[in-house]
Amino acid sequence: MAKLLALFCLFSYIIVLSLCSVSAAIDDNQDQQVYVVYMGALPSSEVYTPMSDHMNILQGITGESSNEGRLVRSYKRSFNGFAARLTQSERERIANKEGVVSVFPNKNLQLQTTTSWDFMGLKKGKATNRNLAVESNTIIGVIDAGITPESESFSDKGFGPPPQKWKGVCSGGKNFTCNNKLIGARDYTSEGSRDTVGHGTHTASTIAGNAIQDASFYGLGNGTMRGGVPASRIVSYKVCTWLGCSSDSILAAFDDAIADGVDIISISVNMGYPSPFDEDPVAIGAFHAIAKGILTVNSAGNNGPEPKTLESVAPWILTVAASNTNRAFLTKVVLGNGKTLVVRLKKPVFDDLYYLVFVSLNPFLNMKQGKSVNTFDLNGTMYPLVYGKSAVNSSACSVESAEKCEEGCFQESLVKGKVVVCNSTDSYEALANGAVAGISLNRTPNVAFVTSFPLSALSQEDLNSLVSYIKSESSPVATVLRTEESFSQLAPVVAAFSSRGPNTIATDILKPDISAPGVEILAAFSPEVSPSSSVYDTRRVKYFVLSGTSMSCPHVTGVAAYIRTFHPQWSPSMIKSAIMTTAWPMNASETGFVSTEFAYGAGHVDPISATNPGLVYDLTKADYTAFLCGMKYNATTVKLISGEAVTCTGETSPRNLNYPSMSAKLSGSKSFFTVIFKRTVTNVGTQNSIYNSKIVLNHGSKLNVKVFPSALVFKKVNEKQSFTVIVTGSALDSKLLLSANLIWSDGTHNVRSPIVVYKSE
């Protein structure tokens, strides 16, 4: 059982990757560790040679004439820095050198369908307006676990040559070929760019995969599978393996992607915990990307539903939470008395955060493969039902251990050919002793994942009901059925696993920014790995169902690319603003931080509305450098990061960054508070337009919100107008937040910004 638990921790990147430890990459030499030395922007001097400078710095610190074994990577294309093997004392000395922003350990970060795009309104074919000429000229860099180049999702049939702006390479390793769809690949893992995990193939096809008819996962989700911008080009930057994704590799991928000429970067990778901006490889890379006009979209993390678990916190990143769609894969237990137990809690499906489904396969059954073959169902056949403790090998373990189906407890003759019930989250031991199916406790809320045998996971209440049935019948029987259900109307709910705010680094920046489909997403997969990640499962599939913020992130990347095809001149911040201010409003499903704006940000992404937002909140590199000053970075450090002369006055408030949402963390014991936000909007709608303000209070909030001026008059397109929001209130509870929505409307456009005020504990 210990081995199985270890495998589960290693292979459960679908949802529970964050449970695996984040450890520093330690060199064989116990005194040395790989550190990332971040030195900010590249100097503008033409005579500056980064590689030589990095070697000179190392030589001066180590005193060694040759540092070839010390230098791991050199960042020299888009920003400045290097990764090297250093002792702790060497790290301290190098951190104090002039020109060094930060030195931090090289850590392993973790990786975090057919209907999801339709669900969001981005229909297939001619049902959606597209600018195919610009879409085909769009290059999306996917920093992930590699890609499967032979997948139909990345076929270049009908594609012309790569865009002229492309400056990258196809360096995918042995037996790896790019084409006019997958135009480039780089590997930073020494494994080659081929995806041996499945994660990178899945995310890339969600963003820009070709339309594939009759795609399914053993009949589940059968239909036309496609990405959000199927005419776009893809570049794969492999930084992840089963062991994780190292900081130095991520920075190297950003360094190359920016210089290669990509238009948008998607990275479904997280630290496991929030870090200061100058020690977060994704934040560092994304800052230099946005300085070059490249938007970075990042997953929020899978550590929810606890508060303060959000990992992607920088304001120059578009941070994505995960929510459901209008489809569910259900596992039902049908008893001999006709009663059916479904994998759901007391509330209807999608009305509760704690919705769970297991999609299971049985590699021990001799069944033919194919899209119409159901390798999960027991075909309605009833099998004897036995409770674990009734099948105990009394000489091996206790009845209590058998009840939990622990290792070595079963007498094989009492289990073989039966459906075994376990009062725990594990049924592996039952299947190893010949059981045809297992029924166990609900493991992880709001997630579908695959096991290598027929399995249904029930709530404790339903499991107790099942045990009572077994005790009341002389010959209890049951079967396990798989069903797929669609819902025509529902309000999206944030998945329980999706990481929550508040933002612990930039406390006055609301995160996440947006929510998107991340539950049970069907997309392309790698044939290099089994769908269940089980060593017993020998099958390989082209398409697979995954859940996580890793799946919601590529949806928003696709939306950003779609918007860009209509507005190629827009800055990354304008695209981000359009996505946030046109989002579907989402309501708190429960009380407390975990189900409010700290779960879903501005709401659920709406691709079609985002192409015509009316007004946008724009930001420049100068705004972000001023923000860093407001975050108490000194002028010398900010100058190194930005590569430009900076004067930090100390008067810049982070909450006045021209962000599409407004958030303020309050401290102190005063019962009455006043918060002021200053913002500027740019008219991207029509000339001679008037926008009137409206305030809508949320969650029963008792706030007084005033907007000055209350109306904005625009005579021309691209004109800017500024306004001030004054929020007053009292009796703020440290366990709750108060929120409202500011809506600017001209009768056609409704530009909505959430306003959040909360108190520190």
C-alpha positions in Angstrom: 0.0 0.0 0.0 2.9 2.3 0.7 4.1 1.8 -2.8 0.7 2.6 -4.2 0.5 5.8 -2.2 3.9 6.9 -3.5 2.7 6.2 -7.0 -0.5 8.1 -6.4 1.5 11.2 -5.1 3.8 11.0 -8.1 1.3 10.5 -10.8 -1.8 12.4 -9.6 -1.0 15.6 -11.6 -4.7 15.7 -12.6 -5.6 17.4 -9.3 -3.5 16.5 -6.4 0.0 17.4 -7.7 0.2 20.1 -5.0 0.2 17.3 -2.4 3.6 16.2 -3.7 6.4 18.1 -1.9 8.2 21.0 -3.6 11.9 20.3 -3.0 15.0 22.1 -4.0 17.2 20.5 -6.7 20.2 19.3 -4.7 23.5 18.6 -6.4 25.3 15.3 -5.7 27.7 17.5 -3.7 25.9 18.0 -0.4 27.4 21.4 0.0 26.2 22.7 -3.3 22.7 23.5 -4.5 21.4 24.9 -7.7 20.4 28.5 -7.3 18.9 31.0 -9.8 20.7 34.3 -9.9 18.2 36.9 -11.3 19.8 40.1 -12.7 16.8 41.9 -14.2 16.7 43.3 -17.7 19.5 42.8 -20.2 21.9 45.9 -20.3 21.4 48.0 -23.4 25.2 48.1 -24.1 26.2 46.4 -27.3 29.5 45.3 -25.8 27.9 43.5 -22.9 28.1 39.7 -23.3 25.9 37.9 -20.7 27.7 34.6 -20.8 31.1 36.1 -20.1 29.7 38.3 -17.3 28.0 35.2 -15.7 31.3 33.2 -15.8 33.3 36.1 -14.4 30.8 36.5 -11.5 31.1 32.8 -10.7 34.8 32.8 -10.9 35.0 35.8 -8.6 32.8 34.1 -6.1 34.1 30.5 -6.2 37.8 31.3 -6.9 37.9 28.5 -9.4 39.6 28.9 -12.7 37.0 26.9 -14.5 33.3 27.0 -13.7 31.9 24.8 -16.4 30.6 22.3 -13.9 29.0 25.1 -11.8 27.1 27.0 -14.5 23.7 25.3 -15.2 22.0 27.8 -17.5 22.6 31.3 -18.7 19.7 33.7 -19.5 20.8 36.0 -22.2 18.1 36.5 -24.8 15.2 38.3 -23.1 16.5 39.1 -19.6 19.7 38.7 -17.6 20.7 36.0 -15.1 22.0 32.5 -14.7 21.5 29.3 -12.7 24.6 27.8 -11.0 25.7 25.3 -8.3 26.6 27.3 -5.2 27.3 26.7 -1.6 25.2 28.6 1.0 28.1 31.0 1.7 28.6 31.6 -2.1 24.9 32.3 -2.5 25.1 34.9 0.3 28.1 36.6 -1.3 26.6 36.6 -4.8 23.3 38.0 -3.5 25.1 41.1 -2.2 26.8 41.8 -5.5 25.9 45.0 -7.4 23.6 44.2 -10.3 21.9 41.1 -8.7 18.2 41.4 -8.0 17.7 38.1 -6.2 19.2 34.6 -5.6 16.7 31.8 -4.9 16.8 28.0 -4.8 16.0 26.1 -8.0 12.8 24.3 -7.1 10.5 21.8 -8.7 7.2 23.4 -9.6 4.2 21.2 -10.3 1.9 20.8 -13.3 -1.6 21.8 -12.3 -13.2 19.1 -24.6 -15.6 18.6 -26.7 -18.2 20.9 -25.1 -16.3 23.4 -23.1 -15.8 25.9 -25.9 -19.5 25.6 -27.0 -20.4 26.1 -23.3 -18.6 29.4 -23.3 -20.3 30.5 -26.5 -17.3 29.9 -28.9 -19.1 27.6 -31.3 -17.5 25.5 -34.0 -17.3 26.3 -37.7 -19.2 29.2 -39.2 -21.3 29.6 -36.0 -18.5 31.9 -34.6 -17.0 34.9 -36.3 -13.3 34.4 -36.9 -10.4 36.5 -38.4 -8.6 33.5 -39.8 -5.8 35.5 -41.4 -4.7 37.0 -38.1 -5.4 33.7 -36.2 -3.1 31.9 -38.5 -0.4 34.5 -37.8 -0.8 34.0 -34.1 2.0 32.0 -32.3 1.2 30.5 -28.9 4.1 29.4 -26.6 3.1 26.5 -24.3 5.5 26.1 -21.4 4.6 22.6 -20.1 5.5 18.9 -20.3 6.2 18.7 -24.0 3.9 17.7 -26.8 2.9 14.7 -29.0 3.8 15.9 -32.5 2.0 13.0 -34.3 -1.4 13.9 -32.7 -4.1 14.8 -35.2 -4.7 17.9 -33.1 -1.4 19.3 -34.4 -1.6 18.2 -38.0 -0.6 20.9 -40.5 -3.0 19.9 -43.2 -4.2 23.2 -44.8 -1.6 25.3 -43.1 0.9 27.6 -44.9 4.5 28.3 -43.8 5.1 29.7 -40.3 4.7 33.5 -39.8 7.7 35.5 -40.9 8.1 36.9 -37.3 8.9 33.4 -36.1 12.6 33.3 -34.9 12.6 30.0 -33.1 13.8 26.5 -33.8 12.6 22.9 -33.8 14.9 21.3 -31.3 12.7 18.5 -30.0 15.3 15.7 -29.9 15.4 12.3 -31.5 12.4 11.2 -33.7 10.7 14.6 -33.2 9.5 16.6 -36.1 7.7 20.0 -36.3 5.4 21.1 -39.1 3.5 24.2 -40.1 1.1 23.9 -37.2 3.6 22.8 -34.5 6.2 25.2 -35.7 8.8 24.9 -32.9 9.9 23.0 -29.9 12.6 23.3 -27.2 13.5 20.9 -24.5 15.0 21.9 -21.1 14.8 18.5 -19.4 17.3 16.4 -21.4 14.4 14.0 -22.3 13.5 15.5 -25.6 10.3 17.5 -26.3 8.1 14.5 -26.6 5.4 14.5 -23.9 5.8 11.5 -21.6 3.2 12.8 -19.1 0.2 13.8 -21.2 -0.2 17.1 -19.6 1.5 19.3 -22.3 -0.4 17.6 -25.2 -3.7 18.1 -23.3 -3.1 21.9 -22.6 -1.8 22.6 -26.1 -4.7 21.0 -27.9 -7.2 22.8 -25.6 -5.7 26.1 -26.7 -5.3 25.6 -30.4 -5.8 22.0 -31.4 -7.4 21.1 -34.8 -11.1 20.1 -34.9 -11.2 16.3 -34.5 -14.5 14.5 -35.2 -15.7 11.6 -33.2 -13.1 12.1 -30.5 -13.9 10.5 -27.1 -12.4 8.8 -24.1 -13.8 5.2 -24.5 -17.1 6.7 -25.6 -17.1 9.5 -23.0 -17.7 13.0 -24.3 -18.0 11.8 -27.9 -18.1 14.7 -30.4 -15.9 17.1 -32.2 -12.9 18.1 -30.1 -11.1 21.3 -30.9 -9.1 24.2 -29.4 -10.2 27.7 -29.0 -8.1 29.1 -31.9 -7.5 26.0 -34.1 -5.9 28.1 -36.9 -3.1 29.4 -34.6 0.4 28.0 -34.5 1.9 26.2 -31.5 5.4 26.1 -30.0 6.2 23.7 -27.2 8.7 24.5 -24.5 9.2 21.4 -22.4 10.2 22.2 -18.8 8.3 19.4 -16.9 8.7 15.7 -16.3 7.0 13.3 -13.9 9.4 14.7 -11.2 8.2 18.3 -11.7 9.3 21.5 -13.4 12.5 23.2 -12.3 12.8 27.0 -11.8 15.8 27.3 -14.0 14.1 25.5 -16.9 11.0 27.7 -16.6 13.1 30.8 -16.8 15.1 29.4 -19.7 11.8 28.8 -21.5 10.6 32.3 -21.0 14.0 33.6 -22.1 13.6 31.8 -25.4 9.9 32.2 -25.9 10.1 36.0 -25.7 13.0 36.1 -28.2 11.4 33.5 -30.5 8.5 35.8 -31.3 5.5 34.1 -29.6 2.4 36.3 -29.1 1.0 34.7 -26.0 2.5 32.4 -23.3 0.4 29.7 -21.5 1.9 28.0 -18.5 -0.1 25.6 -16.3 2.6 25.3 -13.7 2.7 26.6 -10.1 5.1 26.9 -7.2 2.9 25.2 -4.6 2.9 28.4 -2.6 3.0 32.1 -3.2 6.5 33.7 -3.5 7.8 37.2 -3.7 7.9 38.4 -7.3 11.7 38.4 -7.5 11.9 34.8 -6.4 9.0 33.5 -8.5 10.2 32.2 -11.9 6.8 32.6 -13.6 6.4 36.2 -12.3 9.9 37.1 -13.4 9.4 35.6 -16.9 6.0 37.1 -17.3 7.2 40.6 -16.4 9.8 40.5 -19.2 7.2 39.0 -21.5 4.6 41.8 -20.9 7.4 44.4 -21.3 7.7 43.0 -24.9 3.9 43.0 -25.5 3.4 39.3 -24.7 0.6 38.2 -22.3 1.2 35.3 -19.9 -1.7 33.2 -18.8 -1.2 31.1 -15.6 -3.1 28.5 -13.6 -4.2 29.6 -10.1 -3.2 26.4 -8.5 -4.9 23.2 -7.1 -4.7 23.8 -3.4 -8.3 24.9 -2.7 -10.7 25.3 -1.1 -8.6 26.7 1.7 -8.0 30.5 1.7 -4.6 32.0 0.9 -3.6 29.1 -1.3 -3.4 31.1 -4.5 0.0 30.8 -6.1 -0.1 33.1 -9.2 -0.3 36.6 -7.7 1.5 39.0 -9.9 -0.7 41.7 -11.6 1.1 41.3 -15.0 -0.1 37.7 -15.1 -3.7 36.6 -16.1 -4.5 34.2 -13.3 -7.2 31.5 -14.0 -9.4 29.6 -11.5 -11.3 26.4 -12.5 -15.0 25.9 -12.7 -17.4 23.4 -14.2 -19.3 23.1 -17.5 -22.7 21.8 -18.5 -21.6 18.1 -18.7 -20.9 15.5 -16.0 -19.6 11.9 -16.0 -21.4 10.0 -13.3 -20.6 6.6 -11.7 -23.7 4.9 -10.3 -24.0 1.9 -8.0 -27.2 -0.1 -8.7 -28.2 -2.4 -5.9 -30.1 -5.7 -6.1 -33.2 -4.0 -4.5 -33.3 -1.5 -7.3 -31.9 1.5 -5.4 -29.3 3.6 -7.2 -26.5 5.4 -5.4 -24.9 8.3 -7.5 -21.6 10.0 -6.8 -23.1 13.3 -5.5 -23.9 14.9 -2.2 -27.2 16.1 -0.9 -27.5 19.0 -3.3 -28.1 18.6 -7.0 -25.1 18.3 -9.3 -23.4 21.6 -10.0 -25.2 23.3 -7.1 -22.6 22.1 -4.7 -18.8 22.6 -4.5 -18.3 19.0 -3.4 -19.3 17.1 -6.5 -17.2 14.1 -7.4 -17.0 11.5 -10.2 -14.6 8.7 -10.9 -14.1 7.5 -14.5 -12.7 4.0 -14.2 -11.2 1.4 -16.6 -10.4 -2.2 -16.0 -7.2 -3.4 -17.6 -7.9 -6.9 -16.3 -10.9 -7.4 -18.5 -10.4 -8.7 -22.0 -12.3 -6.1 -24.1 -11.8 -4.7 -27.5 -10.9 -1.0 -27.7 -12.9 1.5 -29.7 -14.9 4.6 -29.3 -18.2 2.7 -28.7 -16.7 0.1 -26.4 -17.5 0.7 -22.8 -14.5 -0.7 -20.9 -15.9 0.6 -17.6 -19.4 -0.7 -17.3 -20.1 -4.2 -15.9 -22.8 -4.3 -18.6 -25.6 -4.3 -16.0 -24.5 -7.7 -14.6 -25.1 -8.0 -10.9 -22.2 -9.4 -8.8 -22.1 -10.5 -5.2 -21.5 -7.6 -2.9 -19.2 -8.0 0.1 -18.1 -5.6 2.8 -14.4 -5.6 3.3 -14.4 -6.8 6.9 -16.5 -9.8 5.9 -13.7 -11.0 3.7 -10.9 -10.8 6.2 -8.0 -13.2 6.6 -8.2 -13.2 10.3 -4.6 -14.4 10.7 -3.3 -11.5 8.7 -4.9 -8.4 10.2 -7.7 -7.0 12.2 -11.4 -6.6 11.2 -10.9 -2.8 11.4 -8.1 -3.0 8.9 -10.1 -5.3 6.6 -13.0 -2.8 6.7 -10.6 -0.3 5.2 -9.3 -2.8 2.7 -5.7 -2.5 3.9 -2.9 -4.4 2.3 -2.7 -8.1 3.1 -6.1 -8.3 4.8 -8.2 -10.2 2.3 -8.8 -13.9 1.9 -8.8 -14.1 -1.9 -11.6 -16.7 -2.1 -14.0 -14.3 -0.3 -13.2 -11.4 -2.6 -12.7 -12.9 -6.1 -15.5 -12.2 -8.6 -17.3 -9.8 -6.2 -17.9 -6.1 -5.8 -16.0 -5.1 -2.6 -17.0 -2.1 -0.3 -14.2 -0.3 1.5 -14.8 2.2 4.3 -11.7 4.2 3.1 -10.6 6.0 0.0 -8.7 3.0 -1.3 -10.0 -0.2 -3.1 -6.7 -1.3 -4.8 -6.1 -4.2 -2.5 -9.6 -5.6 -3.3 -8.9 -5.5 -7.0 -5.5 -7.1 -6.5 -7.3 -10.1 -4.9 -9.7 -10.6 -7.9 -12.6 -8.3 -7.1 -14.5 -7.2 -10.2 -15.2 -3.7 -8.9 -14.6 -1.5 -5.8 -16.8 1.0 -3.9 -15.0 3.4 -1.6 -15.2 6.8 0.1 -15.2 10.0 -1.9 -11.5 11.0 -2.2 -11.2 14.4 -3.7 -14.1 16.9 -4.2 -15.2 18.3 -7.6 -12.9 16.2 -9.8 -13.0 13.4 -12.3 -10.0 11.1 -12.6 -9.2 7.7 -13.9 -8.4 4.5 -12.1 -7.3 1.2 -13.5 -10.4 -0.7 -12.5 -14.2 -0.2 -12.1 -14.7 2.1 -9.1 -17.4 4.2 -7.6 -16.6 6.6 -4.7 -19.6 7.6 -2.5 -20.2 10.0 0.3 -20.0 8.6 3.8 -23.8 8.8 4.1 -24.3 6.8 0.9 -21.6 4.3 1.9 -23.3 3.8 5.3 -26.5 3.2 3.4 -24.8 0.6 1.3 -23.4 -1.2 4.3 -26.8 -1.4 5.8 -28.2 -2.9 2.6 -25.4 -5.6 2.7 -26.3 -6.4 6.3 -30.0 -6.7 5.6 -29.7 -9.1 2.6 -28.8 -12.7 2.7 -27.3 -12.5 -0.8 -26.6 -8.8 -1.6 -25.7 -8.0 -5.2 -24.8 -4.8 -7.1 -23.4 -3.5 -10.4 -21.6 -0.3 -11.4 -22.7 1.8 -14.3 -21.3 4.7 -16.1 -23.5 7.5 -17.4 -22.9 10.9 -19.0 -25.3 13.8 -18.4 -25.6 17.2 -19.9 -27.5 20.2 -18.4 -29.0 22.9 -20.6 -29.1 25.5 -17.8 -26.7 25.9 -14.9 -24.6 28.5 -13.1 -20.9 27.7 -13.2 -19.4 26.9 -9.8 -15.7 27.1 -8.9 -14.2 23.7 -8.4 -13.2 22.8 -4.8 -9.6 22.1 -5.8 -9.1 25.6 -7.3 -6.8 27.7 -5.2 -8.3 30.7 -3.3 -7.3 34.2 -2.4 -6.7 36.6 -0.8 -3.5 37.5 -2.4 -0.8 37.2 0.2 2.0 39.0 -1.7 0.2 42.0 -3.3 -2.7 42.2 -0.8 -4.5 45.0 -2.7 -4.6 43.1 -6.0 -7.6 40.8 -6.3 -6.7 37.3 -7.5 -7.6 35.0 -9.2 -8.6 37.2 -12.2 -11.1 35.0 -14.0 -12.6 31.5 -13.9 -12.9 29.1 -16.8 -13.8 25.4 -17.5 -11.4 23.1 -15.7 -13.5 20.1 -14.7 -13.6 17.0 -16.9 -12.0 18.5 -20.0 -11.5 16.2 -23.0 -8.5 16.9 -25.1 -5.5 15.2 -26.8 -3.2 13.0 -24.8 0.1 11.3 -25.1 0.4 7.6 -26.0 3.6 7.5 -23.9 1.6 7.0 -20.7 -1.5 5.1 -19.6 -4.6 7.1 -18.9 -4.7 6.0 -15.2 -0.9 6.4 -14.7 -1.1 2.8 -13.2 1.8 0.4 -13.8 -0.9 -2.3 -14.3 -2.7 -0.3 -17.1 -1.1 -1.1 -20.5 -3.5 0.8 -22.7 -2.8 4.0 -24.5 -5.3 6.6 -25.7 -5.3 9.6 -28.0 -7.8 11.6 -26.0 -8.3 11.9 -22.2 -10.4 13.6 -19.6 -8.5 15.8 -17.0 -9.4 18.2 -14.3 -7.5 21.1 -12.8 -6.6 24.7 -13.1 -4.1 23.4 -15.7 -7.2 22.8 -17.8 -8.8 26.2 -17.2 -5.6 28.1 -18.0 -5.4 27.0 -21.6 -9.1 27.9 -22.1 -8.3 31.5 -21.2 -5.2 31.4 -23.3 -7.4 30.5 -26.2 -9.8 33.3 -25.4 -6.9 35.8 -25.2 -5.6 34.6 -28.6 -9.2 34.9 -30.0 -9.5 38.5 -28.9 -6.1 39.3 -30.3 -7.2 38.2 -33.7 -9.7 41.0 -33.8 -7.5 43.6 -32.0 -3.9 42.7 -32.8 -2.8 46.3 -31.8 -4.2 45.9 -28.2 -1.7 45.6 -25.4 -1.7 42.5 -23.1 -3.4 44.6 -20.4 -6.2 45.6 -22.7 -6.9 42.0 -23.6 -6.8 41.0 -19.9 -9.2 43.9 -19.1 -11.6 42.9 -21.9 -11.7 39.3 -20.5 -12.3 40.5 -16.9 -14.8 43.3 -17.4 -17.1 41.2 -19.7 -17.1 38.0 -17.6 -20.3 36.3 -16.5 -21.1 37.3 -12.9 -20.7 34.4 -10.4 -22.4 34.1 -7.1 -21.0 32.8 -3.8 -22.2 29.2 -3.3 -21.4 29.4 0.4 -20.4 31.9 3.1 -16.8 32.8 3.8 -13.8 33.8 1.7 -13.5 30.5 -0.2 -16.6 30.9 -2.4 -16.6 34.6 -3.1 -14.4 36.8 -5.4 -11.4 35.1 -3.8 -12.5 32.0 -5.7 -13.5 33.4 -9.1 -12.2 36.9 -9.4 -14.2 38.9 -11.9 -16.3 35.9 -12.9 -16.6 33.3 -15.7 -14.9 34.1 -19.0 -17.2 35.1 -21.9 -15.2 34.9 -25.2 -17.7 36.6 -27.5 -18.4 39.6 -25.3 -14.7 40.0 -24.6 -14.1 41.0 -28.2 -16.2 44.1 -27.8 -15.8 45.4 -24.2 -16.5 49.1 -24.8 -13.9 50.3 -22.3 -10.6 48.8 -21.1 -8.2 49.4 -18.3 -4.8 49.7 -19.9 -1.4 49.4 -18.2 2.2 50.0 -19.4 5.6 48.8 -18.3 6.0 52.1 -16.5 2.8 51.4 -14.5 4.2 48.1 -13.3 7.5 49.5 -12.3 5.7 52.2 -10.3 3.7 49.4 -8.7 7.0 47.6 -7.7 8.0 50.9 -6.1 4.7 50.9 -4.2 5.5 47.3 -3.1 8.6 48.7 -1.4 11.2 47.5 -3.9 14.0 50.1 -3.9 14.8 52.2 -7.0 18.1 50.3 -7.6 16.3 46.9 -7.7 13.4 48.2 -9.9 15.9 49.7 -12.3 17.7 46.4 -12.6 14.4 44.6 -13.2 13.0 47.1 -15.7 16.3 48.1 -17.4 15.2 51.8 -17.2 15.9 54.7 -14.9 13.3 54.7 -12.1 12.5 57.2 -9.3 10.6 55.6 -6.4 8.8 58.4 -4.6 7.1 56.3 -2.0 3.8 57.9 -2.9 2.5 55.1 -5.2 -0.2 52.9 -3.7 -0.5 49.4 -5.2 -4.3 49.6 -4.9 -4.2 52.5 -7.5 -2.6 50.3 -10.2 -5.0 50.7 -13.1 -6.3 47.2 -12.6 -9.7 46.0 -13.9 -10.7 45.0 -10.4 -10.4 46.9 -7.1 -9.4 45.4 -3.9 -8.2 46.7 -0.5 -7.0 44.9 2.6 -7.6 46.9 5.7 -5.8 46.6 9.1 -6.3 48.1 12.5 -9.2 48.1 14.9 -11.2 51.1 13.6 -14.8 50.2 13.0 -15.3 52.8 10.3 -13.2 52.8 7.1 -12.8 54.8 3.9 -11.0 53.4 0.8 -10.2 55.4 -2.4 -9.5 53.8 -5.8 -8.3 55.8 -8.8 -8.7 54.4 -12.3 -8.5 55.4 -16.0 -10.4 53.8 -18.8 -9.8 53.9 -22.6 -12.7 54.0 -25.0 -12.4 51.1 -27.5 -16.1 51.2 -28.4 -17.7 54.0 -30.4 -17.2 57.7 -30.6 -19.6 60.2 -29.0 -20.5 57.8 -26.2 -21.6 58.4 -22.6 -21.1 55.8 -19.9 -23.1 56.0 -16.7 -22.0 54.3 -13.5 -24.0 51.9 -11.4 -23.1 50.2 -8.2 -24.5 46.7 -7.3 -23.8 45.4 -3.8 -22.9 41.7 -3.4 -23.3 39.0 -0.7 -25.5 41.4 1.5 -22.6 43.8 1.7 -23.3 47.1 3.6 -21.1 49.4 1.7 -21.5 53.0 0.6 -19.8 53.4 -2.8 -19.6 56.7 -4.7 -18.1 57.3 -8.1 -16.8 60.7 -9.3 -17.7 61.6 -11.9 -20.7 59.4 -12.2 -20.7 59.7 -16.0 -17.9 59.5 -18.5 -18.2 61.3 -21.9 -16.1 60.1 -24.8 -15.9 62.1 -28.0 -13.6 59.7 -29.9 -12.2 56.2 -29.9 -9.0 55.6 -27.8 -9.8 58.6 -25.6 -9.0 58.2 -21.9 -11.1 59.3 -18.9 -10.3 59.0 -15.3 -12.5 58.5 -12.2 -12.4 58.0 -8.5 -14.2 55.4 -6.4 -14.8 56.1 -2.7 -15.9 53.2 -0.5 -17.0 53.7 3.0 -18.4 51.2 5.6 -18.1 49.8 9.1 -18.1 46.6 11.2 -15.8 44.7 8.8 -15.5 41.0 9.9 -12.0 39.5 9.5 -13.7 36.2 8.3 -15.8 37.9 5.6 -15.3 40.3 2.8 -17.5 43.1 1.6 -17.9 43.5 -2.1 -19.8 45.3 -4.9 -19.7 45.7 -8.7 -19.0 48.9 -10.5 -20.7 48.8 -13.9 -20.1 51.4 -16.6 -22.8 51.3 -19.3 -23.6 53.1 -22.5 -26.7 51.1 -23.1 -24.8 48.5 -25.2 -21.7 47.7 -23.3 -21.6 46.8 -19.6 -18.1 47.2 -18.2 -18.1 45.5 -14.8 -15.4 45.7 -12.2 -15.6 43.9 -8.8 -14.8 46.0 -5.7 -13.6 44.0 -2.7 -12.8 45.2 0.8 -11.5 42.8 3.5 -9.8 42.8 6.8 -6.6 41.1 7.8 -6.8 38.5 10.6 
